[in-house]
């Protein structure tokens, strides 16, 4: 098991409280500074979901238990529905949907292409938000050690 010494962790900067918007940058929800993913580019499709085992800043385990990130599919679905609703309203306001022609089909194609292009980022964001439901921000993360996961099985780690 990989553990970090408290002396090897960088000290927290006083007065520096990163905001909740750091989640959109896919930062660790505990310290809001470390990257959750090894590669920063979500559109490198072969490496888009490669995650760090531990947060490189605070040492928070990012693989909490086997199958933990299955729940992030609900978050990804909610983001996709919210994005589709937003593009529908924007399309309606900017272009409008007259009922006598096929403008709604243009929106469907436009929305599908946008969702397809944004899917790698939305999948990463969904994992970050899902982990943030279970791991709270700790402004004193440098003096509080992270909780170690109880139910991990290295043999079953990537069997999904």
C-alpha positions as CSV (number, residue, x, y, z in Angstrom):
1,X,0.0,0.0,0.0
2,X,1.3,3.4,-1.0
3,X,1.4,5.9,1.9
4,X,2.6,9.5,2.0
5,X,4.6,10.9,4.9
6,X,3.1,14.1,6.3
7,X,6.5,15.7,5.9
8,X,6.5,15.0,2.2
9,X,3.3,17.0,1.6
10,X,3.5,20.7,0.8
11,X,2.2,23.1,3.4
12,X,-1.2,24.7,2.9
13,X,-1.0,28.4,2.1
14,X,-2.9,30.5,4.7
15,X,-5.7,32.5,3.3
16,X,-5.7,30.6,0.0
17,X,-9.0,28.8,-0.3
18,X,-9.5,27.6,-3.8
19,X,-13.1,27.9,-4.9
20,X,-15.6,25.2,-5.8
21,X,-15.1,26.1,-9.5
22,X,-11.8,24.2,-9.4
23,X,-14.0,21.1,-9.9
24,X,-14.5,22.3,-13.5
25,X,-10.7,22.0,-13.9
26,X,-10.9,18.4,-12.6
27,X,-9.0,19.1,-9.5
28,X,-9.0,16.9,-6.4
29,X,-12.1,17.7,-4.3
30,X,-10.1,17.5,-1.0
31,X,-7.4,20.0,-1.7
32,X,-8.7,21.6,-4.9
33,X,-5.1,21.8,-6.1
34,X,-4.0,18.4,-7.4
35,X,-5.0,17.0,-10.8
36,X,-7.2,14.0,-10.7
37,X,-6.1,12.9,-14.2
38,X,-2.6,12.1,-15.4
39,X,-3.0,13.8,-18.8
40,X,-4.5,17.3,-18.9
41,X,-6.0,17.0,-22.4
42,X,-9.4,15.2,-22.3
43,X,-9.5,14.9,-26.1
44,X,-6.5,12.5,-26.2
45,X,-9.0,9.6,-26.3
46,X,-6.5,6.8,-25.6
47,X,-5.5,8.5,-22.3
48,X,-8.6,10.5,-21.4
49,X,-9.7,8.5,-18.3
50,X,-6.3,7.6,-16.9
51,X,-6.4,8.8,-13.3
52,X,-3.8,9.2,-10.7
53,X,-3.9,6.6,-7.9
54,X,-3.4,9.4,-5.3
55,X,-3.8,13.1,-5.5
56,X,-0.3,14.4,-6.3
57,X,-0.8,17.3,-3.8
58,X,-2.7,16.0,-0.8
59,X,-2.4,12.2,-1.1
60,X,-6.2,11.6,-1.3
61,X,-6.8,8.1,-2.8
62,X,-8.8,8.6,-6.0
63,X,-9.8,5.0,-6.4
64,X,-12.1,4.7,-3.4
65,X,-13.4,1.2,-4.1
66,X,-14.1,-1.2,-6.9
67,X,-16.7,0.1,-9.3
68,X,-16.9,3.4,-7.5
69,X,-17.1,5.5,-10.6
70,X,-20.2,3.6,-12.0
71,X,-22.2,6.3,-10.2
72,X,-20.6,9.0,-12.2
73,X,-22.7,7.9,-15.2
74,X,-25.7,9.5,-13.5
75,X,-23.8,12.8,-13.2
76,X,-22.7,12.6,-16.8
77,X,-26.3,12.0,-17.8
78,X,-27.5,15.0,-15.8
79,X,-24.9,17.2,-17.4
80,X,-25.9,16.0,-20.9
81,X,-29.6,16.7,-20.2
82,X,-28.8,20.1,-18.7
83,X,-26.5,21.0,-21.7
84,X,-29.2,19.8,-24.2
85,X,-31.8,21.9,-22.4
86,X,-29.5,25.0,-22.5
87,X,-28.8,24.6,-26.2
88,X,-32.5,24.1,-26.9
89,X,-33.4,27.3,-25.2
90,X,-30.5,29.2,-26.8
91,X,-31.5,27.8,-30.2
92,X,-35.1,28.7,-29.7
93,X,-34.3,32.3,-28.6
94,X,-31.7,32.9,-31.3
95,X,-33.2,31.1,-34.3
96,X,-36.7,30.0,-33.1
97,X,-38.6,26.9,-34.0
98,X,-41.4,27.6,-36.5
99,X,-43.7,24.6,-36.6
100,X,-44.0,24.5,-40.4
101,X,-40.4,23.6,-41.2
102,X,-37.7,21.3,-39.9
103,X,-35.6,23.6,-37.7
104,X,-35.9,21.3,-34.8
105,X,-33.9,18.6,-36.7
106,X,-31.1,21.1,-37.2
107,X,-31.0,21.6,-33.5
108,X,-31.0,17.9,-32.9
109,X,-28.0,17.4,-35.2
110,X,-26.2,20.5,-33.8
111,X,-26.8,19.3,-30.2
112,X,-25.7,15.7,-30.9
113,X,-22.4,16.9,-32.5
114,X,-21.7,19.3,-29.6
115,X,-22.4,16.5,-27.0
116,X,-20.2,14.1,-28.9
117,X,-17.4,16.7,-29.0
118,X,-17.8,17.5,-25.3
119,X,-18.2,13.9,-24.0
120,X,-14.6,13.3,-23.0
121,X,-14.6,16.4,-20.8
122,X,-18.1,15.7,-19.4
123,X,-17.0,12.2,-18.4
124,X,-14.0,13.6,-16.5
125,X,-16.1,16.3,-14.9
126,X,-18.7,13.7,-13.9
127,X,-16.0,11.6,-12.1
128,X,-14.7,14.7,-10.3
129,X,-18.2,15.7,-9.2
130,X,-19.0,12.1,-8.1
131,X,-15.9,12.0,-6.0
132,X,-16.7,15.4,-4.5
133,X,-20.0,13.9,-3.2
134,X,-18.0,11.6,-1.0
135,X,-14.7,13.5,-0.3
136,X,-15.2,17.0,1.2
137,X,-12.9,19.9,0.9
138,X,-10.5,20.2,3.8
139,X,-8.8,23.6,4.1
140,X,-6.4,22.0,6.6
141,X,-5.6,19.0,4.3
142,X,-1.8,19.3,5.1
143,X,-2.3,18.4,8.8
144,X,-5.2,15.9,8.4
145,X,-4.3,12.7,6.7
146,X,-6.7,11.4,4.0
147,X,-9.0,8.5,4.8
148,X,-7.7,5.3,3.4
149,X,-10.2,3.2,1.3
150,X,-11.5,0.1,3.0
151,X,-12.7,-1.9,0.0
152,X,-10.2,-2.0,-2.7
153,X,-9.3,-5.1,-4.7
154,X,-6.2,-4.7,-7.0
155,X,-7.2,-7.9,-8.9
156,X,-10.5,-6.3,-9.9
157,X,-9.3,-2.7,-10.3
158,X,-9.9,-2.2,-14.1
159,X,-12.5,-4.9,-14.8
160,X,-15.3,-2.7,-16.1
